[in-house]
Amino acid sequence: MAASDALRRRLQRVAPATSGRLTPAEFLLSGAAAGALGWSGTQALARVDPDAGAVLATTLWVFIAGGFVGLTVLHAPESLRFSDVLFVWGAVNGGAMALTVGGLLGLVPAAVAFWHAWVAATAVGYCWSGGVLEGAGQPVRGRGYLGAGVVGLGLLAVGVLAVDRVESTRYLALGALHALPLVLDVRTALPARSRATVVALGVAAALGAGSVV
């Protein structure tokens, strides 16, 4: 893509050289850790202080996202830090954050700003990642991420139909959706279908916990 190539060249000119300290696997696990920390923290804040939770959670994510961007630019492998996949993740997460800010300002419905936008961003991000990897000749990894994206679309549908019923653990479910595909990609030799099944079971377990908490 000409646009992404031009952007990549520009960023490579102005960004410092990467230290290369992180292997691709370590980089993916760092992303999983960021997602697990961020969404579990969001769930905790929503429980402890429902009124201020949205502002506090957004602040938490600003720090986590800023730290991860810095980690990516300074230490990620050169093949990953300005890749098309990360450009897409930046776009979908940036769009979700814009809707969240709109929610904080009262311009966007809370359910859309603080929940649907982020589930949709995660689902689209994984579907896109899967497509890129398929095109790059890595079908098992690609279909694993595509399966996670489909699970994300299912979680989005559940949230649209019954957002109040899943409220008590919905961010834990989103954390599972965020982190598990990355962990499975580097820590297991499971086939693509099995990876998607594990992600679906993890998300379902998180949602199911809400019915007994």
LINLINMO-V679412 format. One record per run of one state. SS is the DSSP state (A for helix, B for strand, O for the rest). FROM is the first residue (numbers start at 1). TO is the last residue. If there is no record, write none. Layout:
# LINLINMO-V679412
ss;from;to
SS;FROM;TO
SS;FROM;TO
This chain:
# LINLINMO-V679412
ss;from;to
O;1;1
A;2;14
O;15;23
A;24;48
O;49;52
A;53;75
O;76;77
A;78;81
O;82;83
A;84;104
O;105;109
A;110;135
O;136;138
A;139;162
O;163;169
A;170;187
O;188;191
A;192;210
O;211;213
